Amino acid sequence: MKREFATVNNCKIAYMLEGSDRLPVVVLSHALATRAEIWGYQLPVLAHRFRVLIYDIRGHGMSEAAGDPYTLPLLASDVAGVLEYLNIARVGFVGLSIGGMIAQQFALSYPQKLWALVLCSTGSVTDDKAKTILEQRIAAVSAEGLNAQVLPTVKRWFTGPFIEEAPSTINWVSDLILSTSTKGYIGCCRAVQELDFTNQVSQIQTQTLLIPGAEDAAFPEKSSRIIQDQIAHSEVAVLQGAAHLGCVERPHAFNEILVRFLSKAQPENLT
């Protein structure tokens, strides 16, 4: 995918904008250790009805790994800066995993820029056990790089049957993981360690959809229900047969859920 670049918060952010400028804009924010290409199954379907902005989180893909420390407010500010650069006033924000955490921060920090919120395979707080696991991954990546993370990561992200029946897809995702900079991976792990929107998500007034994967061990349906209980205008659609990366494992079902919601939520005008 050909990228353009915007320098935001002293960091060069890679992005791609697809679709007519007469259509409502949807932003897609990817998972940790992936990049904008992870939305490849969604892009043609969404671009048929929306203008779609995909981007690489700092330290991922073709975006620079500038800055220290990474925080969720900083990562949300990167998106706001790209929107300002492109003169885009309001968006529907779709976030996957850490992208969903960035999306929550964006909704809290820039509510006036949002017309819909979609949170996929994500949560609103990192508990002590998860913080310890992230610390272990940070130590391993600091010592050995990302190679040792590939196999355990794909086992978390996909169901066993999918790993067996789609080896070419698994190889592609593995390469995305390996393309992530060590600094970007560690920086985003640090940001996730600080995740705690427990007393804040109730402030979100935007129409919200949560899409957990039915087989996701890291962010099960319960994680989405906790968020749903706090956001007044929210609903949950469980993606059956998918673990963490449902947009890859069950793309057609994912797309139908996503497009249906965004089409219902889209503004009548772009102002």
C-alpha positions in Angstrom: 0.0 0.0 0.0 1.4 3.4 -1.0 1.8 5.7 1.9 1.7 9.5 2.4 3.3 11.1 5.4 2.3 13.7 7.9 4.7 15.0 10.6 2.7 15.1 13.9 4.1 15.5 17.4 7.6 15.5 15.9 7.0 12.1 14.4 6.5 11.2 10.7 3.2 9.2 10.5 2.5 7.1 7.5 -1.1 7.0 6.2 -3.3 6.2 3.2 -6.6 7.9 2.4 -9.0 6.0 0.1 -12.4 7.0 -1.3 -14.4 10.0 -2.4 -14.0 13.2 -0.4 -17.8 13.6 -0.5 -18.2 10.6 1.9 -18.0 10.4 5.7 -14.5 9.5 6.9 -13.7 6.3 8.8 -10.3 5.8 10.6 -8.9 2.3 11.1 -6.3 1.9 13.9 -4.5 -1.5 13.9 -3.3 -3.9 16.6 0.1 -4.0 18.3 2.9 -5.4 16.1 0.9 -5.1 12.9 0.5 -2.2 10.5 -2.2 -0.6 8.3 -2.2 -3.6 5.9 -4.0 -5.7 8.5 -7.2 -3.9 7.3 -6.7 -5.1 3.8 -9.8 -7.3 4.0 -11.9 -4.3 5.1 -10.6 -1.5 2.8 -12.4 -2.3 -0.5 -15.7 -2.9 1.2 -15.5 0.2 3.4 -14.2 2.5 0.6 -17.3 1.6 -1.4 -19.4 3.6 1.2 -16.9 5.7 3.1 -13.7 7.6 2.8 -11.2 5.4 4.7 -8.1 6.6 6.5 -5.6 3.9 7.5 -2.3 4.7 9.2 0.7 3.1 10.9 0.9 3.7 14.7 4.2 5.3 15.5 6.9 2.7 15.7 5.0 0.4 13.3 5.1 0.0 9.6 6.4 3.0 7.8 5.8 5.5 10.7 8.8 6.7 12.7 9.5 5.3 16.1 10.1 8.8 17.5 9.3 9.8 21.1 9.7 8.5 24.6 7.6 7.6 26.5 4.6 6.5 24.4 1.3 7.1 26.0 -2.3 6.6 24.9 -2.9 10.4 24.9 0.1 10.8 22.6 -1.0 8.0 20.3 -4.5 9.6 20.1 -3.0 13.0 19.5 -1.1 11.5 16.5 -4.4 10.6 14.9 -5.9 14.1 15.7 -2.8 15.6 14.1 -3.2 13.6 10.9 -6.8 14.6 10.7 -5.9 18.3 11.2 -3.2 17.9 8.5 -5.8 16.5 6.1 -8.5 19.0 7.1 -10.9 16.3 8.3 -13.4 17.5 10.9 -15.1 14.3 12.1 -14.6 10.6 11.8 -15.9 7.2 12.7 -13.1 5.6 14.6 -12.5 1.8 14.4 -9.8 0.5 16.7 -8.5 -3.1 17.1 -6.7 -4.2 20.3 -4.3 -1.3 21.1 -6.1 0.6 18.3 -9.3 0.2 20.4 -7.5 1.7 23.4 -6.3 4.6 21.2 -9.9 4.9 20.0 -11.2 5.2 23.6 -8.6 7.9 24.4 -9.6 9.7 21.2 -13.2 9.6 22.2 -12.4 11.1 25.6 -10.0 13.7 24.3 -11.6 14.8 21.0 -15.4 14.0 21.3 -16.2 16.8 18.9 -14.2 15.0 16.2 -16.2 11.7 16.4 -19.4 10.5 14.9 -19.1 6.8 15.7 -16.8 4.5 17.7 -16.0 0.8 17.1 -13.9 -1.1 19.6 -12.7 -4.5 18.4 -11.0 -7.1 20.6 -10.0 -4.6 23.3 -10.4 -3.6 26.9 -10.6 -0.6 29.1 -8.1 -1.5 31.9 -4.8 -3.4 32.2 -4.8 -5.4 35.4 -1.7 -6.4 37.4 -1.4 -9.8 35.8 -1.5 -8.3 32.3 1.0 -5.7 33.3 3.4 -8.4 34.4 3.0 -10.3 31.2 3.7 -7.1 29.2 6.8 -6.5 31.3 8.0 -10.0 30.5 7.4 -9.4 26.8 9.3 -6.1 27.0 12.3 -7.8 28.6 12.3 -10.6 26.0 12.0 -8.2 23.0 14.7 -5.9 24.5 17.0 -8.9 24.8 16.1 -10.9 21.7 14.1 -8.8 19.3 10.7 -9.8 18.0 11.6 -13.2 16.5 10.7 -15.1 19.6 7.4 -13.3 19.9 6.0 -14.5 16.5 4.8 -18.0 17.3 3.2 -17.2 20.7 1.6 -14.1 19.2 -0.1 -15.9 16.3 -1.3 -18.6 18.7 -3.0 -15.9 20.8 -4.4 -14.1 17.8 -6.0 -17.0 15.9 -7.8 -20.2 16.6 -6.0 -23.5 16.2 -8.1 -24.6 13.1 -7.4 -21.3 11.3 -3.6 -21.5 11.9 -3.7 -25.0 10.4 -5.9 -24.1 7.4 -4.4 -20.7 6.5 -0.6 -21.0 6.6 -0.1 -18.3 4.0 -2.1 -15.9 6.0 -0.2 -16.8 9.2 3.1 -16.3 7.3 1.9 -12.8 6.2 0.9 -11.8 9.7 4.2 -13.2 11.1 6.1 -10.9 8.7 4.0 -7.9 9.9 5.0 -8.7 13.4 8.7 -8.9 12.4 8.4 -5.6 10.5 7.6 -3.7 13.8 10.5 -1.8 15.3 11.7 -2.9 18.8 11.2 0.7 20.0 7.7 0.9 18.7 6.7 -2.5 20.2 8.1 -1.7 23.6 6.8 1.9 23.5 3.3 0.7 22.8 3.5 -2.1 25.5 4.4 0.7 28.0 1.3 2.7 26.8 -0.9 -0.4 27.3 0.5 -1.0 30.8 -0.9 2.4 31.8 -4.4 1.7 30.4 -7.1 2.5 32.9 -10.4 4.1 31.6 -12.4 2.5 34.5 -13.9 5.8 35.7 -13.8 7.6 32.3 -15.5 5.6 29.5 -18.9 6.5 30.9 -18.2 10.0 29.6 -18.3 8.8 26.0 -21.6 9.9 24.4 -20.8 8.7 20.8 -22.7 5.8 19.3 -20.5 2.8 20.0 -20.2 -0.8 18.8 -18.0 -3.4 20.4 -16.8 -6.5 18.4 -15.1 -9.1 20.6 -14.0 -12.4 19.1 -15.8 -15.3 20.7 -12.5 -17.2 21.0 -10.3 -14.4 22.2 -8.6 -15.4 25.4 -6.9 -12.0 26.0 -9.9 -9.8 25.5 -13.0 -12.0 25.9 -16.6 -10.9 25.5 -16.6 -10.0 29.2 -14.1 -7.2 28.4 -16.4 -5.6 25.9 -19.5 -6.1 28.2 -17.7 -4.1 30.9 -17.3 -1.2 28.4 -20.8 -1.6 27.1 -22.2 -1.3 30.7 -20.6 2.2 30.9 -21.3 3.7 27.5 -24.9 4.7 27.2 -25.2 4.4 23.4 -23.4 1.1 22.9 -24.0 -2.4 21.6 -22.0 -5.6 21.4 -21.8 -7.9 18.4 -19.8 -11.1 19.2 -17.8 -12.4 16.2 -18.2 -16.1 16.2 -15.3 -18.4 15.2 -12.7 -15.7 15.8 -10.0 -15.1 18.3 -8.1 -11.8 18.5 -7.7 -10.7 14.9 -11.3 -11.2 13.8 -10.9 -8.8 10.9 -8.5 -11.4 9.4 -9.9 -14.7 10.6 -13.5 -13.9 9.9 -13.3 -10.9 7.5 -16.7 -11.3 5.7 -18.7 -11.6 9.0 -16.6 -8.8 10.5 -17.3 -6.5 7.5 -21.0 -7.1 7.6 -21.2 -6.2 11.3 -19.0 -3.2 10.8 -20.6 -1.7 7.6 -24.1 -2.2 9.0 -23.3 -0.2 12.1 -21.3 2.5 10.4 -24.1 3.0 7.8 -26.6 3.4 10.5 -24.4 5.8 12.5 -23.0 7.9 9.7 -23.9 11.6 9.8 -26.3 13.2 7.3 -23.7 15.9 6.6 -20.0 16.2 7.1 -20.0 19.5 9.1 
